[in-house]
Amino acid sequence: MKERTRDRVPLDWAATQNNLGTALESLYWAMTQNNLGTPLESLGEREAGTARLEEALSAFREALKERTHERVPFDWATTENNLGTALESLGEREAGTARLEEAVFAFREALKERTRERVRLYWAMTQNNLAYALQSLAAREAGTARLEQAVVAYKAAIEVFEAAHANHYLEVTKMNLQHAETLLHERMQTKPGPHHVGTF
């Protein structure tokens, strides 16, 4: 726009204005999709079925077609986080682990922009969400790796919430951590030790 001025090249200026308008319209549409997904997810969490959660998932995925990492990185990260929560809620209601794996991926994507240095509270919220998804996955798998990762993420989030006096988030995350540590302790206790295979 600095070069394509209205006085110098009016047709080019008009074309650029048109392109800008189209891009802004697309981004506004994407914001609406994201905003639609949020209440759909909230409704879905209160209902027994999965229809609303599926709708929320679809809305967030539509938003991400325009809210790309390159164009609007922070908005992209917000929608990735929201997508992760919808996937996690769906994953808890389904037998497999595919949705939960996708949720973990979405939260890790969001953390590329929701960094501790830039947006501490958003970073901590996404850390808590990531930990919860890891914990849900761990409940369906053997081993302790996912639970150990969840504990680390919960503790990192708690550190930020404590410093920010974000008491509601702090209490929720502390409860989540306690549950994860209990599961981890139980799993560590039931690990099979070395045993004999017989005498020869």
MDTraj code that builds the backbone (N, CA, C; nanometers):
import mdtraj as md
import numpy as np

residues = "MET LYS GLU ARG THR ARG ASP ARG VAL PRO LEU ASP TRP ALA ALA THR GLN ASN ASN LEU GLY THR ALA LEU GLU SER LEU TYR TRP ALA MET THR GLN ASN ASN LEU GLY THR PRO LEU GLU SER LEU GLY GLU ARG GLU ALA GLY THR ALA ARG LEU GLU GLU ALA LEU SER ALA PHE ARG GLU ALA LEU LYS GLU ARG THR HIS GLU ARG VAL PRO PHE ASP TRP ALA THR THR GLU ASN ASN LEU GLY THR ALA LEU GLU SER LEU GLY GLU ARG GLU ALA GLY THR ALA ARG LEU GLU GLU ALA VAL PHE ALA PHE ARG GLU ALA LEU LYS GLU ARG THR ARG GLU ARG VAL ARG LEU TYR TRP ALA MET THR GLN ASN ASN LEU ALA TYR ALA LEU GLN SER LEU ALA ALA ARG GLU ALA GLY THR ALA ARG LEU GLU GLN ALA VAL VAL ALA TYR LYS ALA ALA ILE GLU VAL PHE GLU ALA ALA HIS ALA ASN HIS TYR LEU GLU VAL THR LYS MET ASN LEU GLN HIS ALA GLU THR LEU LEU HIS GLU ARG MET GLN THR LYS PRO GLY PRO HIS HIS VAL GLY THR PHE".split()
xyz = np.array([
    [0.0823, -0.1203, 0.0000],
    [0.0000, 0.0000, 0.0000],
    [0.0863, 0.1262, 0.0000],
    [0.2081, 0.1179, 0.0579],
    [0.2967, 0.2348, 0.0593],
    [0.3439, 0.2703, -0.0810],
    [0.3586, 0.1696, -0.1647],
    [0.4038, 0.1922, -0.3018],
    [0.2866, 0.2087, -0.3992],
    [0.1871, 0.1224, -0.3812],
    [0.0698, 0.1282, -0.4704],
    [-0.0268, 0.2353, -0.4193],
    [0.0099, 0.3616, -0.4290],
    [-0.0749, 0.4691, -0.3771],
    [-0.1862, 0.5013, -0.4751],
    [-0.2899, 0.5624, -0.4222],
    [-0.4055, 0.5986, -0.5059],
    [-0.3661, 0.7015, -0.6125],
    [-0.2757, 0.7936, -0.5770],
    [-0.2353, 0.8976, -0.6712],
    [-0.1482, 0.8422, -0.7837],
    [-0.0550, 0.7536, -0.7465],
    [0.0409, 0.7010, -0.8460],
    [-0.0214, 0.6021, -0.9434],
    [-0.0809, 0.4977, -0.8852],
    [-0.1359, 0.3884, -0.9690],
    [-0.2760, 0.3536, -0.9190],
    [-0.3744, 0.4317, -0.9570],
    [-0.5094, 0.4132, -0.9019],
    [-0.5686, 0.2740, -0.9251],
    [-0.5406, 0.2135, -1.0417],
    [-0.5967, 0.0798, -1.0670],
    [-0.5315, -0.0261, -0.9786],
    [-0.3990, -0.0182, -0.9650],
    [-0.3283, -0.1118, -0.8760],
    [-0.3718, -0.0921, -0.7314],
    [-0.3892, 0.0343, -0.6939],
    [-0.4341, 0.0655, -0.5570],
    [-0.5713, 0.0027, -0.5325],
    [-0.6592, 0.0165, -0.6298],
    [-0.7947, -0.0387, -0.6170],
    [-0.7912, -0.1912, -0.6074],
    [-0.7032, -0.2530, -0.6888],
    [-0.6907, -0.3996, -0.6849],
    [-0.6394, -0.4454, -0.5487],
    [-0.5436, -0.3709, -0.4947],
    [-0.4887, -0.4054, -0.3633],
    [-0.5940, -0.3887, -0.2544],
    [-0.6726, -0.2800, -0.2635],
    [-0.7815, -0.2579, -0.1677],
    [-0.8812, -0.3737, -0.1730],
    [-0.9113, -0.4175, -0.2931],
    [-1.0044, -0.5287, -0.3114],
    [-0.9494, -0.6570, -0.2492],
    [-0.8202, -0.6835, -0.2736],
    [-0.7560, -0.8028, -0.2159],
    [-0.7547, -0.7966, -0.0644],
    [-0.7258, -0.6777, -0.0121],
    [-0.7252, -0.6595, 0.1330],
    [-0.8633, -0.6859, 0.1898],
    [-0.9650, -0.6334, 0.1224],
    [-1.1024, -0.6554, 0.1682],
    [-1.1402, -0.8017, 0.1682],
    [-1.0991, -0.8724, 0.0647],
    [-1.1276, -1.0165, 0.0556],
    [-1.0597, -1.0931, 0.1690],
    [-0.9328, -1.0574, 0.1958],
    [-0.8583, -1.1241, 0.3037],
    [-0.9231, -1.0974, 0.4390],
    [-0.9638, -0.9708, 0.4615],
    [-1.0275, -0.9358, 0.5887],
    [-1.1622, -1.0056, 0.6036],
    [-1.2356, -1.0166, 0.4943],
    [-1.3638, -1.0867, 0.4963],
    [-1.3436, -1.2338, 0.5332],
    [-1.2406, -1.2954, 0.4745],
    [-1.2101, -1.4363, 0.5040],
    [-1.1741, -1.4546, 0.6508],
    [-1.0920, -1.3628, 0.7031],
    [-1.0503, -1.3718, 0.8433],
    [-1.1680, -1.3487, 0.9371],
    [-1.2585, -1.2542, 0.8975],
    [-1.3789, -1.2317, 0.9809],
    [-1.4648, -1.3569, 0.9837],
    [-1.4788, -1.4204, 0.8665],
    [-1.5564, -1.5447, 0.8585],
    [-1.4936, -1.6518, 0.9484],
    [-1.3607, -1.6595, 0.9451],
    [-1.2896, -1.7582, 1.0274],
    [-1.3095, -1.7299, 1.1752],
    [-1.3089, -1.6015, 1.2133],
    [-1.3322, -1.5656, 1.3530],
    [-1.4727, -1.6088, 1.3956],
    [-1.5691, -1.5904, 1.3060],
    [-1.7068, -1.6320, 1.3351],
    [-1.7151, -1.7830, 1.3528],
    [-1.6440, -1.8567, 1.2678],
    [-1.6407, -2.0030, 1.2803],
    [-1.5819, -2.0446, 1.4155],
    [-1.4724, -1.9790, 1.4538],
    [-1.4108, -2.0086, 1.5830],
    [-1.5078, -1.9780, 1.6967],
    [-1.5728, -1.8622, 1.6874],
    [-1.6676, -1.8214, 1.7923],
    [-1.7904, -1.9110, 1.7966],
    [-1.8276, -1.9667, 1.6835],
    [-1.9385, -2.0622, 1.6789],
    [-1.8981, -2.1933, 1.7451],
    [-1.7749, -2.2360, 1.7201],
    [-1.7275, -2.3622, 1.7760],
    [-1.7267, -2.3646, 1.9278],
    [-1.6968, -2.2512, 1.9898],
    [-1.6843, -2.2457, 2.1361],
    [-1.8138, -2.2812, 2.2085],
    [-1.9294, -2.2169, 2.1775],
    [-2.0534, -2.2573, 2.2456],
    [-2.0999, -2.3979, 2.2076],
    [-2.0729, -2.4380, 2.0830],
    [-2.1089, -2.5745, 2.0431],
    [-2.0347, -2.6764, 2.1292],
    [-1.9074, -2.6473, 2.1546],
    [-1.8285, -2.7366, 2.2403],
    [-1.8838, -2.7391, 2.3821],
    [-1.9169, -2.6213, 2.4352],
    [-1.9730, -2.6133, 2.5712],
    [-2.1032, -2.6918, 2.5811],
    [-2.1889, -2.6771, 2.4803],
    [-2.3143, -2.7534, 2.4778],
    [-2.2855, -2.9027, 2.4687],
    [-2.1922, -2.9389, 2.3821],
    [-2.1572, -3.0794, 2.3635],
    [-2.1065, -3.1458, 2.4902],
    [-2.0339, -3.0699, 2.5714],
    [-1.9815, -3.1253, 2.6966],
    [-2.0924, -3.1526, 2.7973],
    [-2.2047, -3.0810, 2.7816],
    [-2.3175, -3.0993, 2.8743],
    [-2.4153, -3.2073, 2.8276],
    [-2.4032, -3.2462, 2.7017],
    [-2.4960, -3.3442, 2.6449],
    [-2.4330, -3.4832, 2.6383],
    [-2.5198, -3.5833, 2.6304],
    [-2.4705, -3.7217, 2.6302],
    [-2.4111, -3.7635, 2.4961],
    [-2.4661, -3.7161, 2.3874],
    [-2.4198, -3.7569, 2.2551],
    [-2.2941, -3.6822, 2.2120],
    [-2.2612, -3.6980, 2.0849],
    [-2.1402, -3.6336, 2.0330],
    [-2.1681, -3.5360, 1.9181],
    [-2.2957, -3.5177, 1.8833],
    [-2.3307, -3.4362, 1.7661],
    [-2.2781, -3.2933, 1.7774],
    [-2.2992, -3.2297, 1.8916],
    [-2.2544, -3.0906, 1.9092],
    [-2.1019, -3.0808, 1.9067],
    [-2.0364, -3.1778, 1.9668],
    [-1.8899, -3.1780, 1.9669],
    [-1.8360, -3.1950, 1.8250],
    [-1.9034, -3.2785, 1.7466],
    [-1.8634, -3.2952, 1.6067],
    [-1.8814, -3.1643, 1.5290],
    [-1.9915, -3.0932, 1.5590],
    [-2.0162, -2.9630, 1.4950],
    [-1.9081, -2.8625, 1.5353],
    [-1.8713, -2.8642, 1.6635],
    [-1.7661, -2.7742, 1.7114],
    [-1.6349, -2.8031, 1.6396],
    [-1.6051, -2.9304, 1.6283],
    [-1.4833, -2.9739, 1.5594],
    [-1.4813, -2.9224, 1.4159],
    [-1.5941, -2.9360, 1.3483],
    [-1.6058, -2.8904, 1.2104],
    [-1.5865, -2.7389, 1.2008],
    [-1.6440, -2.6643, 1.2953],
    [-1.6319, -2.5180, 1.2949],
    [-1.4866, -2.4754, 1.3148],
    [-1.4190, -2.5388, 1.4095],
    [-1.2779, -2.5037, 1.4347],
    [-1.1905, -2.5375, 1.3134],
    [-1.2191, -2.6490, 1.2502],
    [-1.1398, -2.6883, 1.1324],
    [-1.1645, -2.5934, 1.0150],
    [-1.2885, -2.5471, 1.0023],
    [-1.3193, -2.4475, 0.8994],
    [-1.2433, -2.3181, 0.9276],
    [-1.2422, -2.2761, 1.0529],
    [-1.1721, -2.1532, 1.0915],
    [-1.0241, -2.1619, 1.0569],
    [-0.9660, -2.2794, 1.0768],
    [-0.8221, -2.2972, 1.0518],
    [-0.7849, -2.2916, 0.9033],
    [-0.8837, -2.3011, 0.8155],
    [-0.8553, -2.2864, 0.6725],
    [-0.8120, -2.1432, 0.6398],
    [-0.8621, -2.0478, 0.7179],
    [-0.8253, -1.9071, 0.6973],
    [-0.7331, -1.8556, 0.8079],
    [-0.7558, -1.9037, 0.9285],
    [-0.6701, -1.8640, 1.0418],
    [-0.5441, -1.9489, 1.0397],
    [-0.4566, -1.9219, 0.9458],
    [-0.3367, -2.0036, 0.9320],
    [-0.2242, -1.9491, 1.0193],
    [-0.1259, -2.0347, 1.0425],
    [-0.0091, -1.9958, 1.1219],
    [0.0632, -1.8780, 1.0577],
    [0.0702, -1.8772, 0.9269],
    [0.1438, -1.7724, 0.8552],
    [0.0711, -1.6383, 0.8597],
    [-0.0617, -1.6417, 0.8466],
    [-0.1375, -1.5161, 0.8357],
    [-0.1635, -1.4510, 0.9710],
    [-0.2159, -1.5286, 1.0656],
    [-0.2535, -1.4739, 1.1974],
    [-0.2096, -1.5735, 1.3053],
    [-0.0807, -1.5757, 1.3388],
    [-0.0279, -1.6801, 1.4260],
    [-0.0965, -1.6944, 1.5619],
    [-0.1292, -1.5822, 1.6264],
    [-0.1898, -1.5961, 1.7589],
    [-0.3338, -1.6467, 1.7499],
    [-0.4093, -1.5965, 1.6517],
    [-0.5461, -1.6462, 1.6317],
    [-0.5449, -1.7941, 1.5938],
    [-0.4481, -1.8314, 1.5106],
    [-0.4298, -1.9726, 1.4725],
    [-0.4084, -2.0573, 1.5970],
    [-0.3218, -2.0106, 1.6866],
    [-0.2916, -2.0858, 1.8090],
    [-0.4153, -2.0983, 1.8977],
    [-0.4948, -1.9932, 1.9046],
    [-0.6186, -1.9966, 1.9838],
    [-0.7135, -2.1027, 1.9291],
    [-0.7286, -2.1056, 1.7969],
    [-0.8178, -2.2047, 1.7364],
    [-0.7615, -2.3458, 1.7486],
    [-0.6297, -2.3607, 1.7391],
    [-0.5681, -2.4923, 1.7616],
    [-0.5974, -2.5407, 1.9039],
    [-0.5876, -2.4517, 2.0006],
    [-0.6187, -2.4876, 2.1393],
    [-0.7647, -2.5302, 2.1516],
    [-0.8546, -2.4526, 2.0898],
    [-0.9968, -2.4852, 2.0950],
    [-1.0271, -2.6180, 2.0256],
    [-0.9605, -2.6400, 1.9134],
    [-0.9737, -2.7678, 1.8424],
    [-0.9297, -2.8823, 1.9337],
    [-0.8203, -2.8617, 2.0032],
    [-0.7695, -2.9636, 2.0956],
    [-0.8689, -2.9992, 2.2042],
    [-0.9368, -2.8987, 2.2608],
    [-1.0329, -2.9276, 2.3680],
    [-1.1533, -3.0051, 2.3144],
    [-1.1978, -2.9712, 2.1923],
    [-1.3094, -3.0454, 2.1316],
    [-1.2686, -3.1897, 2.1019],
    [-1.1485, -3.2072, 2.0495],
    [-1.0973, -3.3418, 2.0217],
    [-1.0837, -3.4228, 2.1493],
    [-1.0368, -3.3584, 2.2549],
    [-1.0185, -3.4275, 2.3828],
    [-1.1532, -3.4726, 2.4385],
    [-1.2540, -3.3841, 2.4318],
    [-1.3883, -3.4196, 2.4797],
    [-1.4473, -3.5358, 2.3999],
    [-1.4287, -3.5320, 2.2681],
    [-1.4763, -3.6430, 2.1845],
    [-1.3995, -3.7711, 2.2142],
    [-1.2682, -3.7573, 2.2297],
    [-1.1830, -3.8725, 2.2571],
    [-1.2201, -3.9463, 2.3835],
    [-1.2657, -3.8716, 2.4831],
    [-1.3061, -3.9349, 2.6093],
    [-1.4318, -4.0198, 2.5918],
    [-1.5120, -3.9877, 2.4916],
    [-1.6382, -4.0608, 2.4703],
    [-1.6245, -4.1747, 2.3706],
    [-1.5087, -4.1821, 2.3072],
    [-1.4852, -4.2875, 2.2080],
    [-1.3874, -4.3912, 2.2618],
    [-1.3924, -4.5090, 2.2010],
    [-1.3114, -4.6206, 2.2516],
    [-1.1629, -4.6088, 2.2170],
    [-1.1320, -4.5616, 2.0999],
    [-0.9925, -4.5591, 2.0549],
    [-0.9130, -4.4435, 2.1137],
    [-0.7948, -4.4227, 2.0566],
    [-0.7080, -4.3145, 2.1047],
    [-0.6806, -4.2081, 1.9987],
    [-0.7369, -4.2252, 1.8795],
    [-0.7053, -4.1357, 1.7673],
    [-0.7368, -3.9894, 1.7989],
    [-0.8558, -3.9632, 1.8528],
    [-0.8951, -3.8241, 1.8838],
    [-0.8048, -3.7644, 1.9911],
    [-0.7705, -3.8452, 2.0902],
    [-0.6833, -3.7962, 2.1975],
    [-0.5436, -3.7654, 2.1438],
    [-0.4954, -3.8482, 2.0522],
    [-0.3658, -3.8222, 1.9886],
    [-0.3711, -3.6908, 1.9100],
    [-0.4818, -3.6698, 1.8393],
    [-0.5003, -3.5451, 1.7646],
    [-0.5060, -3.4252, 1.8589],
    [-0.5698, -3.4440, 1.9738],
    [-0.5798, -3.3359, 2.0729],
    [-0.4411, -3.2965, 2.1231],
    [-0.3602, -3.3961, 2.1555],
    [-0.2230, -3.3706, 2.2001],
    [-0.1470, -3.2921, 2.0937],
    [-0.1627, -3.3336, 1.9687],
    [-0.0952, -3.2649, 1.8585],
    [-0.1417, -3.1190, 1.8475],
    [-0.2746, -3.0974, 1.8581],
    [-0.3303, -2.9619, 1.8468],
    [-0.2778, -2.8710, 1.9583],
    [-0.2721, -2.9223, 2.0812],
    [-0.2207, -2.8415, 2.1921],
    [-0.0723, -2.8086, 2.1726],
    [0.0022, -2.9049, 2.1237],
    [0.1459, -2.8793, 2.0987],
    [0.1644, -2.7766, 1.9865],
    [0.0759, -2.7807, 1.8878],
    [0.0795, -2.6791, 1.7823],
    [0.0515, -2.5412, 1.8424],
    [-0.0515, -2.5319, 1.9243],
    [-0.0883, -2.4040, 1.9862],
    [0.0273, -2.3450, 2.0663],
    [0.1031, -2.4317, 2.1318],
    [0.2146, -2.3859, 2.2156],
    [0.3306, -2.3276, 2.1348],
    [0.3272, -2.3439, 2.0027],
    [0.4302, -2.2805, 1.9196],
    [0.4169, -2.1283, 1.9239],
    [0.2942, -2.0801, 1.9423],
    [0.2714, -1.9356, 1.9513],
    [0.2325, -1.8914, 2.0916],
    [0.1623, -1.9792, 2.1627],
    [0.1250, -1.9479, 2.3015],
    [0.2443, -1.9806, 2.3913],
    [0.3465, -1.8980, 2.3847],
    [0.4682, -1.9259, 2.4603],
    [0.4614, -1.8617, 2.5990],
    [0.5432, -1.9148, 2.6882],
    [0.5469, -1.8619, 2.8246],
    [0.5957, -1.7171, 2.8266],
    [0.6871, -1.6845, 2.7377],
    [0.7443, -1.5494, 2.7334],
    [0.6421, -1.4469, 2.6840],
    [0.5603, -1.4853, 2.5875],
    [0.4675, -1.3897, 2.5255],
    [0.3349, -1.3782, 2.5984],
    [0.2732, -1.4926, 2.6268],
    [0.1377, -1.4931, 2.6854],
    [0.1319, -1.6000, 2.7944],
    [0.1837, -1.5648, 2.9106],
    [0.2019, -1.6640, 3.0182],
    [0.0748, -1.7401, 3.0545],
    [-0.0359, -1.6679, 3.0743],
    [-0.1579, -1.7352, 3.1192],
    [-0.2152, -1.8274, 3.0111],
    [-0.2148, -1.7821, 2.8868],
    [-0.2625, -1.8679, 2.7783],
    [-0.1725, -1.9904, 2.7648],
    [-0.0423, -1.9690, 2.7802],
    [0.0530, -2.0800, 2.7763],
    [0.0191, -2.1816, 2.8840],
    [-0.0059, -2.1329, 3.0059],
    [-0.0362, -2.2222, 3.1183],
    [-0.1674, -2.2958, 3.0968],
    [-0.2673, -2.2271, 3.0417],
    [-0.3956, -2.2930, 3.0140],
    [-0.3777, -2.4063, 2.9128],
    [-0.2990, -2.3792, 2.8102],
    [-0.2764, -2.4827, 2.7087],
    [-0.1913, -2.5962, 2.7645],
    [-0.0984, -2.5651, 2.8535],
    [-0.0198, -2.6694, 2.9215],
    [-0.1127, -2.7610, 3.0010],
    [-0.2081, -2.7023, 3.0721],
    [-0.3045, -2.7817, 3.1480],
    [-0.3867, -2.8697, 3.0536],
    [-0.4309, -2.8107, 2.9418],
    [-0.5101, -2.8878, 2.8440],
    [-0.4295, -3.0037, 2.7855],
    [-0.3037, -2.9753, 2.7532],
    [-0.2141, -3.0787, 2.7000],
    [-0.1970, -3.1913, 2.8014],
    [-0.1723, -3.1532, 2.9254],
    [-0.1527, -3.2527, 3.0313],
    [-0.2760, -3.3404, 3.0484],
    [-0.3940, -3.2791, 3.0418],
    [-0.5184, -3.3547, 3.0586],
    [-0.5371, -3.4551, 2.9454],
    [-0.5051, -3.4129, 2.8227],
    [-0.5151, -3.5041, 2.7082],
    [-0.4154, -3.6190, 2.7212],
    [-0.2936, -3.5872, 2.7663],
    [-0.1922, -3.6910, 2.7887],
    [-0.2377, -3.7894, 2.8957],
    [-0.2993, -3.7367, 2.9999],
    [-0.3494, -3.8205, 3.1091],
    [-0.4614, -3.9124, 3.0597],
    [-0.5499, -3.8587, 2.9756],
    [-0.6587, -3.9401, 2.9186],
    [-0.6027, -4.0513, 2.8307],
    [-0.4989, -4.0185, 2.7543],
    [-0.4325, -4.1201, 2.6723],
    [-0.3682, -4.2267, 2.7598],
    [-0.3019, -4.1821, 2.8648],
    [-0.2313, -4.2747, 2.9553],
    [-0.3262, -4.3761, 3.0174],
    [-0.4497, -4.3351, 3.0409],
    [-0.5488, -4.4248, 3.1008],
    [-0.5809, -4.5425, 3.0086],
    [-0.5531, -4.5274, 2.8786],
    [-0.5844, -4.6332, 2.7814],
    [-0.4602, -4.7085, 2.7343],
    [-0.3474, -4.6711, 2.7873],
    [-0.2214, -4.7320, 2.7439],
    [-0.1447, -4.7868, 2.8631],
    [-0.0512, -4.8741, 2.8345],
    [0.0396, -4.9227, 2.9387],
    [0.1567, -4.8251, 2.9500],
    [0.2340, -4.8414, 3.0538],
    [0.3525, -4.7574, 3.0692],
    [0.3241, -4.6293, 3.1449],
    [0.4298, -4.5516, 3.1676],
    [0.4170, -4.4310, 3.2479],
    [0.4590, -4.3037, 3.1739],
    [0.5058, -4.3161, 3.0509],
    [0.5614, -4.2011, 2.9786],
    [0.4618, -4.0858, 2.9664],
    [0.3385, -4.1155, 2.9270],
    [0.2380, -4.0093, 2.9089],
    [0.2057, -3.9417, 3.0423],
    [0.1937, -4.0228, 3.1465],
    [0.1637, -3.9664, 3.2786],
    [0.2779, -3.8778, 3.3274],
    [0.3997, -3.9203, 3.3024],
    [0.5148, -3.8393, 3.3428],
    [0.5154, -3.7058, 3.2693],
    [0.4822, -3.7088, 3.1403],
    [0.4732, -3.5847, 3.0622],
    [0.3608, -3.4954, 3.1155],
    [0.2485, -3.5578, 3.1524],
    [0.1350, -3.4821, 3.2059],
    [0.1730, -3.4129, 3.3366],
    [0.2411, -3.4835, 3.4241],
    [0.2829, -3.4259, 3.5523],
    [0.3739, -3.3049, 3.5306],
    [0.4677, -3.3162, 3.4389],
    [0.5584, -3.2046, 3.4079],
    [0.4790, -3.0838, 3.3580],
    [0.3834, -3.1071, 3.2681],
    [0.3034, -2.9977, 3.2116],
    [0.2140, -2.9336, 3.3174],
    [0.1519, -3.0153, 3.4035],
    [0.0695, -2.9603, 3.5110],
    [0.1526, -2.8720, 3.6046],
    [0.2698, -2.9201, 3.6411],
    [0.3556, -2.8439, 3.7332],
    [0.4001, -2.7104, 3.6723],
    [0.4285, -2.7118, 3.5430],
    [0.4673, -2.5881, 3.4746],
    [0.3516, -2.4885, 3.4748],
    [0.2310, -2.5376, 3.4501],
    [0.1126, -2.4510, 3.4505],
    [0.0867, -2.3951, 3.5899],
    [0.0993, -2.4790, 3.6915],
    [0.0762, -2.4361, 3.8302],
    [0.1711, -2.3232, 3.8689],
    [0.2942, -2.3336, 3.8272],
    [0.3935, -2.2297, 3.8580],
    [0.3475, -2.0929, 3.8069],
    [0.2944, -2.0900, 3.6863],
    [0.2467, -1.9639, 3.6271],
    [0.1186, -1.9166, 3.6956],
    [0.0244, -2.0081, 3.7186],
    [-0.1011, -1.9696, 3.7831],
    [-0.0779, -1.9156, 3.9243],
    [0.0154, -1.9745, 3.9957],
    [0.0477, -1.9256, 4.1300],
    [0.1034, -1.7838, 4.1245],
    [0.1970, -1.7614, 4.0325],
    [0.2592, -1.6286, 4.0193],
    [0.1569, -1.5227, 3.9783],
    [0.0595, -1.5635, 3.8980],
    [-0.0419, -1.4692, 3.8480],
    [-0.1637, -1.4588, 3.9409],
    [-0.1640, -1.5366, 4.0496],
    [-0.2783, -1.5424, 4.1425],
    [-0.4085, -1.5776, 4.0689],
    [-0.3957, -1.6644, 3.9702],
    [-0.5124, -1.7112, 3.8936],
    [-0.5715, -1.8303, 3.9679],
    [-0.6435, -1.8006, 4.0759],
    [-0.6826, -1.9041, 4.1726],
    [-0.7743, -2.0119, 4.1157],
    [-0.8684, -1.9737, 4.0308],
    [-0.9586, -2.0746, 3.9744],
    [-0.8802, -2.1770, 3.8933],
    [-0.7977, -2.1273, 3.8015],
    [-0.7164, -2.2166, 3.7176],
    [-0.6176, -2.2965, 3.8023],
    [-0.5659, -2.2315, 3.9059],
    [-0.4697, -2.2968, 3.9947],
    [-0.5322, -2.4176, 4.0636],
    [-0.6521, -2.3998, 4.1174],
    [-0.7180, -2.5096, 4.1892],
    [-0.7507, -2.6258, 4.0963],
    [-0.8015, -2.5940, 3.9780],
    [-0.8356, -2.6987, 3.8809],
    [-0.7109, -2.7774, 3.8421],
    [-0.6018, -2.7053, 3.8150],
    [-0.4787, -2.7715, 3.7704],
    [-0.4163, -2.8527, 3.8830],
    [-0.4256, -2.8032, 4.0054],
    [-0.3734, -2.8798, 4.1206],
    [-0.4497, -3.0107, 4.1371],
    [-0.5819, -3.0060, 4.1186],
    [-0.6614, -3.1292, 4.1276],
    [-0.6225, -3.2261, 4.0167],
    [-0.6039, -3.1732, 3.8967],
    [-0.5617, -3.2571, 3.7840],
    [-0.4258, -3.3218, 3.8122],
    [-0.3339, -3.2419, 3.8659],
    [-0.2000, -3.2927, 3.8985],
    [-0.2081, -3.4038, 4.0022],
    [-0.2887, -3.3823, 4.1049],
    [-0.3025, -3.4834, 4.2103],
    [-0.3517, -3.6160, 4.1530],
    [-0.4497, -3.6067, 4.0634],
    [-0.5036, -3.7279, 4.0008],
    [-0.3967, -3.7975, 3.9159],
    [-0.3219, -3.7187, 3.8381],
    [-0.2162, -3.7753, 3.7531],
    [-0.1069, -3.8410, 3.8373],
    [-0.0680, -3.7754, 3.9463],
    [0.0371, -3.8311, 4.0334],
    [-0.0093, -3.9591, 4.1017],
    [-0.1375, -3.9638, 4.1381],
    [-0.1930, -4.0860, 4.1987],
    [-0.1875, -4.2015, 4.0990],
    [-0.2320, -4.1747, 3.9760],
    [-0.2273, -4.2778, 3.8717],
    [-0.0845, -4.3232, 3.8429],
    [0.0055, -4.2261, 3.8386],
    [0.1457, -4.2578, 3.8124],
    [0.2031, -4.3447, 3.9240],
    [0.1726, -4.3095, 4.0488],
    [0.2208, -4.3868, 4.1642],
    [0.1672, -4.5299, 4.1590],
    [0.0377, -4.5421, 4.1300],
    [-0.0233, -4.6756, 4.1222],
    [0.0418, -4.7594, 4.0123],
    [0.0671, -4.6953, 3.8988],
    [0.1259, -4.7676, 3.7872],
    [0.2701, -4.8083, 3.8162],
    [0.3424, -4.7228, 3.8851],
    [0.4809, -4.7546, 3.9223],
    [0.4843, -4.8728, 4.0198],
    [0.3839, -4.8777, 4.1078],
    [0.3777, -4.9856, 4.2065],
    [0.3474, -5.1209, 4.1434],
    [0.2725, -5.1179, 4.0329],
    [0.2320, -5.2451, 3.9713],
    [0.3253, -5.2894, 3.8589],
    [0.4346, -5.2151, 3.8378],
    [0.5314, -5.2565, 3.7347],
    [0.5904, -5.3913, 3.7717],
    [0.5933, -5.4867, 3.6803],
    [0.6517, -5.6164, 3.7137],
    [0.8019, -5.6053, 3.7341],
    [0.8490, -5.6703, 3.8396],
    [0.9929, -5.6718, 3.8663],
    [1.0578, -5.7912, 3.7983],
    [1.1867, -5.8123, 3.8191],
    [1.2544, -5.9278, 3.7611],
    [1.1998, -6.0575, 3.8221],
    [1.1911, -6.1600, 3.7431],
    [1.1394, -6.2879, 3.7958],
    [1.2140, -6.4036, 3.7320],
    [1.2061, -6.5175, 3.8003],
    [1.2722, -6.6380, 3.7496],
    [1.1875, -6.7022, 3.6412],
    [1.2541, -6.7675, 3.5479],
    [1.1808, -6.8389, 3.4432],
    [1.1900, -6.9895, 3.4646],
    [1.2457, -7.0311, 3.5751],
    [1.2578, -7.1746, 3.6038],
    [1.4034, -7.2168, 3.6110],
    [1.4256, -7.3396, 3.6538],
    [1.5619, -7.3918, 3.6635],
    [1.5850, -7.4902, 3.5518],
    [1.7109, -7.5022, 3.5159],
    [1.7463, -7.5925, 3.4057],
    [1.8490, -7.6924, 3.4565],
])
top = md.Topology()
chain = top.add_chain()
for i, resn in enumerate(residues, 1):
    res = top.add_residue(resn, chain, resSeq=i)
    for name in ("N", "CA", "C"):
        top.add_atom(name, md.element.get_by_symbol(name[0]), res)
traj = md.Trajectory(xyz[None], top)
